[in-house]
Amino acid sequence: MKQLDKAFNITPEVVKEEPKPVGIQKPDRLTKNDVEKDYDYTRGNLYSIIEKGQEAIDGILELAQETEQPRAYEVAGQLIKSVSDATDKLMDLQKKLKDVEEEKSKTTNVTNNALFVGSTADLAKLIKQQNQ
């Protein structure tokens, strides 16, 4: 390397790089926009899975009818179950989003009950002092 520097009559430059922070910073709380974005993304994926699964079911049922092999019917049954599970997950997603929205809109009511500990004579004295 030094020979090349001499041959080209240059001096090497030392470049100092600042260390970059490592890791992903997590937000303290999920914002409403994040929840909606995740919901839309998951919902779109589930719709895609369901549609592709239905196409696969149509194809495997056609193949099963042509070949009349038990294995093809078994695979068709498994595909039907998978698509059914995906539709259930879509409904669960709706319920979870509703629960999240309800949780955000809930108001917490705090009730502070005052409690007097003492005898009736002490209570009477306290009331008499407040009335004066």
ZAKE-850609 format. One line per field, with one value per residue: y, z, x of N, C-alpha, C, O in turn; residue in three letters; residue number from 1; chain. Coordinates in steps of 0.2 Angstrom, whole numbers, m for minus. Atoms other than C-alpha are relative to their C-alpha. Example, Ala and Ser with C-alpha at 12.3 -4.5 7.8 and 13.67 -1.06 7.14 Angstrom:
n_north: [m6/m6]
n_up: [0/m1]
n_east: [4/m4]
ca_north: [m22/m5]
ca_up: [39/36]
ca_east: [62/68]
c_north: [6/5]
c_up: [0/3]
c_east: [4/m4]
o_north: [5/11]
o_up: [3/4]
o_east: [9/m1]
residuo: [ALA/SER]
num: [1/2]
cadena: [A/A]
***
This chain:
n_north: [m6/m6/0/m3/m7/m3/0/m5/m6/m2/1/3/m4/4/m1/3/0/m1/6/m1/4/6/2/m3/m3/2/m6/2/2/1/m5/2/1/7/5/1/3/7/3/0/4/7/2/1/6/6/0/3/7/4/1/5/6/2/2/6/5/2/4/6/4/2/6/6/3/3/6/4/3/m2/m5/m6/m3/m2/m7/m4/m1/m4/m6/m3/m2/m6/m7/m2/m3/m7/m4/m1/m4/m7/m2/m1/m6/m5/m1/m3/m7/m3/0/m6/m7/m1/m1/m7/m5/1/m4/3/m4/1/m2/0/0/m3/4/m3/5/m3/2/m5/m6/m4/m3/m5/m6/m2/m3/m6/m5/m2/m5/m6]
n_up: [0/0/6/4/m2/2/8/2/m3/m4/m7/m2/m5/m5/m1/m6/0/m6/m1/1/m6/2/m3/2/m6/0/m2/m7/1/7/1/4/7/0/0/6/5/m1/2/7/3/m2/3/7/1/m1/6/5/m2/2/7/3/m2/4/6/m1/m1/7/4/m3/0/7/0/m4/4/6/m1/m5/m5/m7/m2/3/m4/m6/1/1/m6/m4/3/m2/m7/m1/3/m5/m5/1/m1/m8/m2/2/m5/m6/1/m1/m7/m4/2/m4/m7/m1/0/m6/m5/1/m1/m7/m5/m6/m6/m6/m6/m7/m6/m7/m5/m7/m5/m6/m4/1/m4/4/6/m2/m2/7/3/m4/2/7/0/m4]
n_east: [4/m4/m3/5/0/m6/0/5/m2/6/0/6/4/4/8/3/7/3/4/7/4/2/6/6/3/7/4/3/6/3/5/6/m2/m4/5/4/m4/m1/6/1/m5/2/7/m1/m4/5/4/m4/m1/7/1/m4/2/6/m2/m4/5/3/m4/m1/7/1/m5/2/5/m3/m4/4/m4/2/m5/2/6/m3/m3/5/3/m4/0/7/m1/m4/4/5/m4/m2/6/1/m5/2/5/m3/m3/5/1/m5/m1/5/m2/m5/4/4/m5/m3/6/3/m2/0/3/m3/5/m3/5/m2/2/m2/m1/0/6/5/m1/m5/3/4/m4/m3/6/1/m6/1/6/m1]
ca_north: [0/12/8/13/29/33/29/40/53/54/54/42/51/44/43/42/36/40/24/22/17/m1/m8/m3/10/5/19/20/18/12/26/25/26/11/1/5/2/m15/m19/m14/m24/m40/m39/m37/m52/m63/m58/m63/m80/m84/m80/m90/m104/m104/m105/m119/m128/m127/m134/m148/m153/m154/m165/m176/m179/m183/m195/m201/m204/m203/m193/m179/m178/m178/m163/m155/m157/m150/m135/m132/m132/m120/m107/m109/m105/m90/m84/m86/m77/m62/m62/m63/m48/m38/m42/m38/m21/m17/m22/m10/4/1/0/17/25/18/31/27/33/35/35/40/35/45/34/40/29/33/32/41/53/58/60/71/82/83/88/101/109/110/119/132]
ca_up: [0/4/m12/m21/m11/m16/m35/m36/m25/m13/6/14/23/39/39/56/56/70/78/73/87/86/88/85/96/101/103/121/115/99/91/83/66/70/75/60/49/56/55/37/33/42/35/17/20/27/12/0/9/8/m10/m15/m4/m13/m29/m23/m17/m34/m42/m30/m30/m49/m48/m35/m46/m61/m53/m39/m27/m9/m6/m17/m7/9/3/m2/15/23/11/16/34/32/22/36/49/40/39/58/60/50/62/77/70/69/87/93/84/92/109/107/102/117/128/122/124/142/155/172/187/203/219/235/250/266/281/299/312/329/342/340/353/343/327/337/343/325/318/332/328/310/313/324]
ca_east: [0/14/22/7/6/24/21/6/14/m1/m3/m16/m31/m38/m57/m65/m82/m94/m102/m120/m133/m137/m154/m172/m179/m197/m210/m217/m234/m243/m252/m269/m261/m249/m264/m274/m259/m256/m274/m275/m259/m265/m283/m276/m264/m279/m290/m276/m273/m292/m293/m278/m284/m301/m292/m281/m297/m305/m290/m287/m306/m305/m289/m297/m312/m302/m290/m302/m287/m290/m274/m281/m297/m287/m277/m293/m300/m285/m285/m304/m299/m285/m296/m309/m296/m290/m308/m310/m294/m301/m316/m305/m295/m311/m315/m298/m298/m315/m308/m293/m305/m316/m301/m295/m313/m316/m316/m310/m321/m312/m323/m315/m325/m322/m322/m323/m315/m320/m334/m351/m346/m330/m341/m353/m339/m332/m349/m351/m334/m338/m355/m347]
c_north: [6/1/4/8/4/1/5/7/3/m2/m3/5/m5/2/m3/0/0/m7/2/m4/m7/m2/4/4/m1/7/m2/m3/m1/6/m3/m2/m6/m5/m1/m2/m7/m4/m1/m5/m8/m2/m1/m7/m6/0/m4/m8/m3/0/m5/m7/m3/m2/m7/m6/m2/m4/m7/m5/m3/m6/m6/m4/m3/m6/m5/m4/3/5/7/3/2/7/5/2/4/8/4/2/6/7/1/3/7/5/2/5/7/2/2/7/6/1/3/8/4/0/5/6/1/1/7/5/m1/6/m3/4/m2/2/m1/0/3/m5/3/m6/3/m2/5/6/5/3/6/6/3/4/7/5/3/5/6/5]
c_up: [0/m6/m5/1/m3/m8/m2/4/4/8/2/5/4/1/6/m1/7/1/m1/6/m3/3/m2/6/m1/3/7/m1/m8/m1/m4/m7/m1/0/m6/m6/0/m1/m7/m3/1/m3/m8/m1/1/m6/m6/1/m1/m7/m3/3/m3/m7/0/1/m6/m4/3/0/m8/m1/3/m4/m6/2/5/5/6/3/m2/4/7/0/m1/6/5/m2/3/7/1/m2/6/6/m1/0/7/2/m2/5/6/0/1/7/4/m1/4/8/2/0/6/6/1/2/7/4/7/5/6/5/6/5/6/5/7/5/7/3/m2/4/m4/m6/2/1/m7/m4/3/m2/m7/m1/3/m5]
c_east: [4/4/m4/m1/6/0/m5/1/m6/1/m7/m4/m3/m7/m2/m7/m3/m4/m7/m4/m2/m6/m6/m3/m8/m3/m3/m7/m2/m5/m6/2/4/m5/m4/4/1/m6/m2/4/m3/m7/1/4/m5/m5/4/1/m7/m1/4/m2/m6/2/3/m5/m3/4/1/m6/0/5/m3/m6/2/4/m3/5/m2/5/m2/m6/2/3/m5/m3/4/0/m7/1/4/m3/m5/3/2/m6/m2/5/m2/m6/3/4/m5/m2/5/1/m6/2/5/m4/m4/4/2/m6/m2/3/1/m3/3/m5/4/m5/4/m2/2/1/0/m7/m5/1/5/m3/m5/4/3/m5/m1/5/m1/m6/2/4]
o_north: [11/7/8/12/10/6/8/12/9/m6/0/8/m11/8/m9/5/m3/m9/7/m9/m7/0/9/0/0/10/m8/m7/3/7/m8/m6/m10/m10/m7/m6/m11/m9/m6/m9/m12/m7/m6/m11/m11/m6/m8/m12/m9/m6/m9/m12/m9/m7/m11/m12/m8/m9/m12/m11/m8/m11/m11/m10/m9/m11/m10/m9/9/10/12/9/6/11/11/8/9/12/10/8/10/12/7/8/11/10/7/9/12/8/7/11/11/7/7/12/9/5/9/11/7/5/10/10/3/8/m7/10/m8/8/m6/5/0/m6/5/m11/7/m5/10/12/11/9/11/12/9/9/12/11/9/10/11/11]
o_up: [m4/m8/m9/m3/m5/m11/m7/2/4/9/0/9/3/2/7/m2/12/m4/2/8/m9/9/m5/11/m6/7/8/3/m12/3/m6/m10/m6/m4/m8/m10/m5/m4/m10/m8/m3/m6/m10/m6/m3/m8/m9/m3/m4/m9/m8/m1/m5/m9/m4/m1/m7/m7/m1/m1/m9/m5/1/m4/m8/m2/5/7/7/7/2/5/10/5/2/8/8/2/4/9/5/1/7/9/3/2/9/7/2/6/10/4/4/10/8/3/7/11/7/4/9/10/6/5/9/4/9/6/8/5/8/6/8/5/7/5/8/0/m6/1/m4/m8/m2/m1/m7/m7/0/m2/m8/m5/2/m3]
o_east: [3/5/m2/m1/5/1/m3/m3/m8/5/m12/m1/m5/m8/m2/m11/m1/m7/m10/m1/m5/m8/m5/m4/m11/m1/m4/m9/1/m9/m5/m1/3/m5/m5/2/1/m6/m3/2/m2/m7/m1/2/m5/m6/1/1/m6/m3/2/m1/m7/m1/2/m5/m4/2/1/m6/m3/3/m2/m6/0/3/m1/4/m3/2/m2/m6/m1/2/m5/m5/2/1/m7/m2/3/m2/m6/1/2/m6/m4/3/0/m6/1/4/m3/m2/4/2/m5/0/5/m2/m4/2/3/m5/m7/9/m4/m1/4/m7/7/m9/9/m8/8/m3/4/m11/m4/m1/5/m2/m5/2/3/m4/m2/4/1/m6/m2/5]
residuo: [MET/LYS/GLN/LEU/ASP/LYS/ALA/PHE/ASN/ILE/THR/PRO/GLU/VAL/VAL/LYS/GLU/GLU/PRO/LYS/PRO/VAL/GLY/ILE/GLN/LYS/PRO/ASP/ARG/LEU/THR/LYS/ASN/ASP/VAL/GLU/LYS/ASP/TYR/ASP/TYR/THR/ARG/GLY/ASN/LEU/TYR/SER/ILE/ILE/GLU/LYS/GLY/GLN/GLU/ALA/ILE/ASP/GLY/ILE/LEU/GLU/LEU/ALA/GLN/GLU/THR/GLU/GLN/PRO/ARG/ALA/TYR/GLU/VAL/ALA/GLY/GLN/LEU/ILE/LYS/SER/VAL/SER/ASP/ALA/THR/ASP/LYS/LEU/MET/ASP/LEU/GLN/LYS/LYS/LEU/LYS/ASP/VAL/GLU/GLU/GLU/LYS/SER/LYS/THR/THR/ASN/VAL/THR/ASN/ASN/ALA/LEU/PHE/VAL/GLY/SER/THR/ALA/ASP/LEU/ALA/LYS/LEU/ILE/LYS/GLN/GLN/ASN/GLN]
num: [1/2/3/4/5/6/7/8/9/10/11/12/13/14/15/16/17/18/19/20/21/22/23/24/25/26/27/28/29/30/31/32/33/34/35/36/37/38/39/40/41/42/43/44/45/46/47/48/49/50/51/52/53/54/55/56/57/58/59/60/61/62/63/64/65/66/67/68/69/70/71/72/73/74/75/76/77/78/79/80/81/82/83/84/85/86/87/88/89/90/91/92/93/94/95/96/97/98/99/100/101/102/103/104/105/106/107/108/109/110/111/112/113/114/115/116/117/118/119/120/121/122/123/124/125/126/127/128/129/130/131/132]
cadena: [A/A/A/A/A/A/A/A/A/A/A/A/A/A/A/A/A/A/A/A/A/A/A/A/A/A/A/A/A/A/A/A/A/A/A/A/A/A/A/A/A/A/A/A/A/A/A/A/A/A/A/A/A/A/A/A/A/A/A/A/A/A/A/A/A/A/A/A/A/A/A/A/A/A/A/A/A/A/A/A/A/A/A/A/A/A/A/A/A/A/A/A/A/A/A/A/A/A/A/A/A/A/A/A/A/A/A/A/A/A/A/A/A/A/A/A/A/A/A/A/A/A/A/A/A/A/A/A/A/A/A/A]
***
